Amino acid sequence: MEVEYIIEKLGEYLGGIDVEKVKKTLNNKSVSVEKLIGIPISGDEDLEGLECLRIKAFIDAYEEEEKRLIALYRELKTSGVAPSDMTPLKNKIRLIRKQLRVYKEMEKRCQTHRVSQAVDK
């Protein structure tokens, strides 16, 4: 799911990568997911469920990083550091928030996948 999202959104910008070959590889789920995301797969596990867990872990990590950087920013601001000196920190916070938006969009796809699976059963 995560790789498919990246292919859909960034496929035209992935120079040198054969997007169709990656999509074809994804059809052989157990081997491809194991190779692409590095999670060992055993038997009949729900591969998309594992990807959703991985996405959730990234969201948690980025949220913690965002909290830490915002606390640092506030501390520097109260200690009198010039705003121009905090530009790299602001850029890092902006990058973390951008990553969070991407992973939260992927998490929404996981939730819709779970709902559609529940309806199918």
C-alpha angles and dihedrals in degrees: 000000000000093000092045089053091051091048092050095047102034104021096113091051097049097096115197094015117112099226094189091053090052091050091049091050090053090061089070089065108185096047097038098047091047091052096043103044101023097234113134110235123210122193122302101357119145102258095193089050089056091050090050090053090050091050090050090052090053091049091052092048094048092047090053091048091049092052091049094049094046090051089050091048092051092047092051091046093052091047090058103253111161115255091234089059090055096056094105089051091050090050091051091051090049091051092049091051091050091052090048091054091052094049093044089054088053090048090056088056089052091053093050088048091054091049093050091049091051091051092049092054 
